[in-house]
C-alpha cells in the first residue's frame, strides 16, 4: 500500500508543475479529487512544531507574525535504514538539500519570490519532498495559520484571505483535516476546531491534535478533550509534546525530543494509560495508515473521474484542433478545409439546417407586400393630378378620343414607385446574407482558432455579397423599368374608349332619343382614367411581387451558395507560400488553451496508467 501514497505524491507534483493546485483554473482539476491531509491551526498553536516532530528534522521557517504564507505540500518518503536524508523542491528538481537549514531558507525565499516581501499570501503551493529513514510515507499540506489581526505590512483583508484559502482546502470531501489546538487554551476558542466543525460537522474527516500539554497549569489536564468528552470526533485525538523554546535555542535534536516526548506520556499520572496512542511518532503512523485506506477506497472514483476527464479533454482538443503545420502545402490545405467548413455552415443556414435563412422568405412574404401597400397611389391618381398629367401630355392640342400620351405618362410615373421597394428588397436580403456570414464564421468551430483568417473570410464574403447586391439592384430595377417602357396593350384594348358611348344615339338605351354629348374634360372622365391606370398598376404590382423575389434569389441567394468564396480562392492562389502562415495566425489564448489541454491530457493518461499498475499490484 505504500505504493499508493507514492502514487498520490507523484500525481500531486505533476499537478503543481502543470499549474493545477485546485484554484484559479477553468480546466478540469485532478488535484481536488486526490485525498490530502491539511494541517490547520491558529498562530502559535504549535502547528510548525508538530510537522517538524513528524518529520524528525528542523526545516520550517520560524518567526513572529504570519510565517507560512503559501501552502506547503510536504511529501514524506521512507528510505531504508542508514540512508542519508535529503530534501528536494519541485521548483528545483536537480538540487538535493542535505542541510535542512538551507531548506528552511529556500522555503522563505520561494515564498518571497512569488509574494514579494510585502507579507502577502498566495494559494500557489510549494512542493517539498523529504526522503528519510525517520519518516513514514505520508503527505501533508501545511496551510497558513488562522489569525485574527493583520500584522504590519499586511492589508486588513489578509485575515479573511487566509481563512478563505484554508477553507478552500478543508471543505473538499476528500480532505482529511488535522486540527491543531493548544492544550493551554480553551478548546471552545480553537480556530482550527471551529473551522473543522463548520466544514465537517460529523467529525468524520477530522483528527484532533492537542499540543502544549506540558504547559498546562499544574493540577489540570486535557483528558476530557483527549478522551472525546469535551468535543467528540469520529477520529482520534492525539496529544503532542513539542520542544520548548529553550530546547530549540539549545538545538536539541528531534530524536532526543521524540524520546523526551515518549517519556513524558509514559511517566505522566494523567496520560500514562493513553501513552501508546500519544506522541508525534504515533500520529505520523496513524495518519499514514488512514491516508492509505482513504486512497485505496477512493481509487475507483478517481479512476472514473480521470477517464471522464480524458474524454472531455479529447473533445476539447478536437475543437481547438492540432497545432498549425509549418509546411506551406499543409497550411494551404488547412485554409481550404476551413473555407469548406465555413461554406457548409453558411449553406445550412440558407437551406434550413440552421436558423436564419427563413428571414429571407420573410422579406418576400411580409416586407415587400407591406412596402407596396404603402405606396401613395391614392394621392398620385387623384382627379387633380390625373387632370394635370393628361393636360400636360396633350400640350396645346386637346386629345380627340383617348388620351394615350396621358395614359403612358401616368403609367410610367406610377410604376416608378415600385423602384423603391424593389431596391429595398434587395438591400434587406443583403443584410440577412451578411448576418448569416457573420453567424456562420462564429459557428464554424474550426475557425475559432484563427482570427486573421476569420477577418479575411468575412471581408471576402462581404465583398462578394456587395457584388451580388449590385447585380440584384440592376435586375430588380430592370424588371420595373420593362413594365413601364412597354405597357400591356391588350389590357387597354379591352377598355371601352368612352364609357358613355353606348348610350349616345341609342334609342333603346334611353327613353330620350336626343344624343347627349360627352364631356371629355369633366371629373368623371378623369376618374375613369385614374381607375383604368390604377387597375393596370395593380396588375403589374401583382406580377412584380413574384418577379422581384425571383431576381433577389437568382442574383443574391443562388450566387451566395454557388460562388461566395470564388474570388477569395483566386486571391489565395496568388499568395506566396510564406504568406499562408499569416492567415493561420492563431489567437494566443487559443494556443495557450490547447497547450494546457495537451499537458492535462498527458497528466491524466499518465495518472491512469500509474493507478492501474499500482492498484493491480496492490490487489495481488
N, C-alpha and C positions, 0 to 999 in steps of 0.2 A: 503493500500500500504506500510505502514511501515514494514510489514512482508517481503516484497521483499528485502528491504535493509538489514534487519536482516538475510535473507537467503543468500544474497551475502557475508555478513560478515562471516557467518559460513563456507561457501564453501571456501572462501579465507583462513581462518585459517586452514581448513583441507588441503588445497593445500600446504601451507607453511610447515605444520607438515610433509607432505609427501615428501618435498623437491622440490615441483613444484611451482616455482615462475617465470616461463616463460623463464628461461635461463638455459643453461648447462645440457640439457637432450635431449635424442633422443626419449624418450617416449612421447605419446600424452600428451598435457598440457591443462588443463581446465582453468588455470589462464588467459591465453591470450584471452579467449572468454568472460571473465567477464567484465562488464562495470566498469571502475575505473575513479577516478579524480586524476590526477597527478599535484602536486604543483611544478611549475618550476619558477626559478628566479636566478638572479646573486647574488653573495655575497654582503651583505649589502643592499639588495633590500627591506628588511623588511619581508621576507618570514616567518621567525620563529614568528615574532610578529603577522602576520596575522593568523597563525594557533592558537596561544595562545588566540587571540581575539575571534576566532570562538569557541574555547573550553571554554573560560572564566576562564582559570587557567594557571598559570606558570608551565610548565612541560618539556620544551625543554632545553637542554644544551646550554650554551652561551659561547662565547669566540672569540678570533681572529683567522683568517685563516679559514680553512675548518672544520667546526664543525660537520656537518651532513656527515658521510662517509659511511652510509648504508641506503638504502631506509627504511622509517618508515611508515608502514601501520597503519594508525590511524583510528580506528573504534569507532564511537561515538554512544552511546545508550542512548536514552532519558529515564530517570527514572521519576517516579511520583514526584510531588511536596513534599518537605520535606524529601525526601530520601537522605541518605548520599552519596556523590560522592566518587568513588574509581576507581582504575585502576588495570588492570591485564595484564601481559605479557604472550604470548603464550609459551615462554620457561620456565615460572614459573607458571604453571597452578594452583597451590594450594596456591598461595600467592596473597593477596589483598593489594594494596598500597593505603592508605588514606592520606599519607603525600606525596605531589607531589614533594617535594624536593628530596625524595628518588627515585621517578620515573625518575627525571632528571639524578640522579646519575646512576641508573640502565641502562638507555639508553647509557650513556657514557661507563659504564663498559662492557656491552654486545657488544658494538662496538669494544672495545679493545680486548675482548676475541676472536673475530674472525679475526680481522685485526692486532692485536698487537698494540703496542704504536708507530708504525712507520708512522702513519698518512696515511696509505694505505686506499683504498676504497674497498668495496665488494658489489656485486649485491644481496647478500642474505638478504632479508628484516627482520626487527624486527617488530613483531606484537604487537601493544598496543591497548587495548580496554579501553575506559573510559565510565563509567556509571554515569550520572549526570542529574539532572533536568534542568541544564543550557544549555544543548545542544539539537540539533535536530538529528534525525537519519541520519547519514552521514558517508561515508568512504572516506578518503583522503590518498594519498601516498605522503609523503614528500621526495623529492629527493635532493641529494647533490647540493649545489649551483654552478652554472656555474661560472667558473673563467678563468682568462687569464694568471695567473702566479702561479707556484707551490711554496708553502711555504717551509721553511727549514724542511728537513727530508722527503720530498716527491720527487719521481722521476719526471723528466720533463714530462713524459708521462701522469701524473695524469690529466693534463688539458684536453687532448683528451679522456682519460679514463672516466672522469666524463661526458663529452659531449656524448660519446657513450652509457653510461649507461642511461642517461636521454632520449636520442633519442630512445633507445630500448623500453622505455615505451610509449612515446608520439606519435611514428609513427604508433602504432597499431590503427586500425579504431574504436575500442571500447573504446579508452581512451579519456576522457574529460580533456582538458588542462586548468589549472588555471595558467595563465601567470602573474607573479608578476613583476611590474616595478615601480621604484621610480619616483614620480612626479617632483622632483627637478633635474632630468636629462632628456636630450633629448630622446623622445620616439624612435627616429630613431636609438639610440645606445643601446636599450634594448636587452640584451641577450635572455631573455625569448620570446619577440615578434619575434626576428629574427628566433629563432628555431621553434616557432609555425607557422610562415609564411611558413617555408620550408616544414613542415610535414602536415600542414593544410592550404593550400593556399586560400581556400574559407572562412576560419574563422568559419566554421560551428561547429567545436568541441571546440573552444577556448573562454574562458571567460577571459576578461582583468581585472586586479586588479591594481589600481593605489594607491600607498602608499605615505606617507610623504607629503600629500597635505599641511599640516600646516607648512612645512619647505620651501615652495617656496618663492622666492623673493617677497617682497611687491610690489603690483601693477601688479602682474602676477597671472594667474590662469590656470587650466588644463581643462577648458570647452571644448576646441577643441578636446581633447582626450576623455573625458567622454561622449561627445555627438556624437562621432564617425566621426568627420570631419578630424582628423589627420590620424587615422588608423581605418577603419571600420571593425567591426566584426558582424557576424550574431547574436551573443550573446551579452549580456550586458557588458558594462564597469561599474565597481563598484569602488567608491573611499573609501579609508580606512584612518583613522587617528589613528595611533598606539600610544602607550605610549612613552613618551620621555625617554631618558636615565635617566633623573632626576627622573621621575616617577618610573622607575624601581628601582633606587637606594633608593627611599623613600618607596619602596614596596607598591605602590598604587595598590589596588586590581583590578581585572578585571571588577567587577560590576561597580565600580566607573569610570574606564576607558571607559567602554561602554557608561555610561551616559554622560561623558565628550565628547565622540565622537558624540553622538546624538545631544548634544547642539551645537557643532561646526558646523555641517551641517545646523541645523535649523536657526542658527543666522548668518550664512555666507551670505553676499550680493551676492556672486558669485554662491553659491551652494544651496541656500535655496529652489529653485524650484525643485531641484533634491533630497532633503533630504530624501524623502520616499524610494528612490532607492539607498541610500548610506549607508555605515557602515557595520561592521562585522556581526551584527545580521541579516541584510537583506541578506548579502552574503551567510551566512550559510543556511537560508531558501531557497534562490534561488537555491543553489547547491543541496540541499536535494530534492526539487521538481523536478529539472531537472534529477537528478540521478534516482529518482523513475520512471519517464516517460521513460527514456532510458532503464532501466531494464525491464520494462513492455514490451516495444517494442522488446527487444532482447530475451525475454523468448522463443519464438518458435524456433529461430535459435540455442539458447543454448541447448534446449531440443533435437533438431535434431542432433547437434554435439555430445551430450552425448550419444544418442542411437547409433550413428555410431561408436563412440569410444568404447563403451561397446562391440559391435560386434568384433571390431579389437582386443581388449584385450582378449576376449574369444578365438578367433582364435589363438592368440599368446600363450595363456596358453595351448591350445590343442597341440601346437608344443613343448613347453617346458615340458609339462606333469605334472603329480602330483608329490608331494614330495615322496621320496622313503619310503616304509613301513618299520617298524622295525622288523616285523615278518619274520623269515628265510624262511618259506614256501612261503610267498608272494614275498619275494626277489627272490627266485628260479623261481617262476612263471614269474616274470618280466624279468629275464635274458633269459629264454627260449622264451618268447614272443618277446623280442628284437632280438634274434637269428633268429627266424622265419621271422621277418620283414626284416632283412638283407638278408636272403636267398631268399625271394621273389624278392627283388630288383635285386639281382645278377642274378637270373634266367630270369628276364625280360630283362636284358642286353643280355643274350645269345639267348633268343628266339625272339628278335626283338622288344619287348615292349619298350625298351630304346636303345639308340645308343651304339655301341661298339662291339657287337657280330659279326657284319659283317667284322670286321678286321680279324677274324679267316678265313673266306672264302677267304679274300684277300691273306692270306698266301698260301692257297692251289691253288688258281686260278692264282696268279701272281708270288709270290716269289719262290715257288717250281719249276715251269716250267723254270723260268729265271735261277735258280741255275743249273738245268740240262743242259740248253743250254750253260752254261759257262764251263762245264766240258771239260778237254783237250783231247778229244778222237782223234782229228786230229793228234796231236803230238804223242799220245800213239800208234796209229795204222799206223804210218809211216812205209814205207818199211824197213828202217834200224832197227826200234825197233821190228817189226814183225819177221824179219830175225834173230835178236838176241835171241828173246824169243824161237822161234821154234828150232833154233840150240842148245840152251842150254837144251831144253826139250829132244832132240834126244840123247844127250850125244855123245859117240864115235860111236854109230850105227845110220847111217842115216835112216830116215823113208823110208819105201818101197812104201807105197801107200799114205795115208793121214796122216798128222802129228797130230794124235789125242792128244798126250800129249801137243803139242804146242797150239792146239786149246783150250784145257782145261785151260792151264795157262793163255792164252790171255783173255779168258772169265772171269776167276776167278779174275784176277787182274783188268780187265776193270770194272767189276761190283762193285768192291770195291770202285770205285769213287762215287757211289751212297750213300755210308755211310754218307759222309759229309752233303749233302743236306737233307738226312733223319733226322739226328740229329739236323740240323739247323731248320728244320720244327717243330720238337717237341719243341725246345727251343723258337721259335717265338710264338707258341701257348701258351707256358708257360708265356711269357712276357705279352701277351694280357690278359690272365686269371688273372695274378697278378694285372694288371692295373684295370681290372674290379672289383676285390675285393676292391681295394683302392677307386674307384669311388662309389661302392655300399655302403661302410661304410659311405662315406661322404654324400651320398644321402638318407640314412636312417634317416629320421628326428628324430625318437625316440632315436637314438643312440647319437645324438649330445650332450646330457647332460652328457654322461658317457665316458670320455676319457680313463679311465682304461679299461673298457670293450671293447672299440674300439681297443685298442692296443692288448688285449688278443685275440679278434676275428681275427685281422689281422695276428697275429703270428700263430694261429691255422690254419687259411685258407692257409697261405703261406706254412706252413709245409706240409699240405695235398697236395697242388699243386706240391710241390717238390717230394713227393712220386709218384704222378701221372706222373710227368715228367720222373722219372727213369723208370717206367713201360713203358711209351711211347718210350723211347730210346731203351729199350730191344726189344720191339715188332717191331719197325720200322727196327732196325738193323737185327733182325731175318728174316724179310721178304727179305732183301737184301741178307743175307748170304744163305738163302734157294735157291735163284736163282743161286747163284754162286756154291753151293755144288752139285746141280743136274740139269745140263743144259737140256733143252728140246730136247730129242733125235730126235723126228720127224722132227724138223727143219733141222737137219744136214742130215737126211736120204733123204730128198728131194733134197739136193745139189748134183750135179754131182761130182764124185770123181776126174775127170780130165776134165776140160772144153774142151780140145783138143782131148779127147779120141775118140769122134765120127768121127774125121777126119782121124784117123790112120787106114790104111788098108781098106779104103772105097773108092773104085774107083769112085763110083757115086758122092762122095762128092768133089773129086778133079780130075782134068784132069791128074795129075801126079799119077800114080799108085804106086809109091815107098813110103813106110811108112816113116813118119817123126818122129824122136824121140822127146819126150817131155823133156824139160829142167826143172827138178823139183827144181832146185836151182837158177832159174832166177828171176828177179824182177817181171815179170808178174805173176809168181806163188805166190809170197808173197803178191802182190797186191790183188790177188784173195782171199787169206786167210783173209787179212785185211777187204776186202769188206764183206765177209761172217760173220766175227766176228762183224763188225760194224752193219750189219743188225740185228744180234741177240741181240746185246746190245740195239739197238733202240727199238726192240720189247719188251724186258724186261723193258726198261725205261718207255714205254707207260703203262705197267702194274703197275709199281711202282708209277706212277703219280696218279693212282687210289687207290692203296693199302696203301701208306704212310698216306694220309689224313684220311683214314678209321681207321688206327692204332691210330692216334692222337685223333680223335673224340672218339673212343672207350675207350682209356686209360686215356684221359685227360678231354675232354669236358663232356662226359657222366658221368664220375666219379665225376667231379666237381658239376654237377647238382644233382647227386644222394647222394653223401656222403661227401660233402665238410667239414661239421662240425661234422661228426660222432665221430671223436677222441676227439673233444672239449667236446661233450656231455658226453663222458666217463670220461673225467677229471673232469667235473662239478659234476658228480655223486659221485666222490671220495672225494670231498671237505667237510670240516666240515661246519655245519650250520652257524657258526660265520664268515666264510670267504666270504659268498655271498655279504655281505655289502661292502667288499673291492672292488669287481668288479663294484659295483654301486656307486663308489666314484665320485660324480658329480664335474664338473668344478665349482669352486666358483663363477665365473662370471655368470654362468647359474642359480645358486641358487639365487644370488642377483637379476638377471633379473626376475625370477619367483616371488620372494617376492615383488618386485616393481610392477609387473603386478597385483598381487593379491591385493596389497594395493590400486592401482589406480582403479582397478575394483570395489572394495568396495566403494571408494570415489565417483566414477561416479554413481553407483547404488544408494547410499545414496543421492547424489545430485539430481538425477532424482526423487526419491521419495519425497524429500522435495519440489522441484519445483512443482511437480504435486499437492501436498497438498496445498501449498501456492497459486499457480495460481488458483486452483479450488475455494479456499475460497475467493480469491480476486475478482473472477468473479461473485460471488453470490450477 
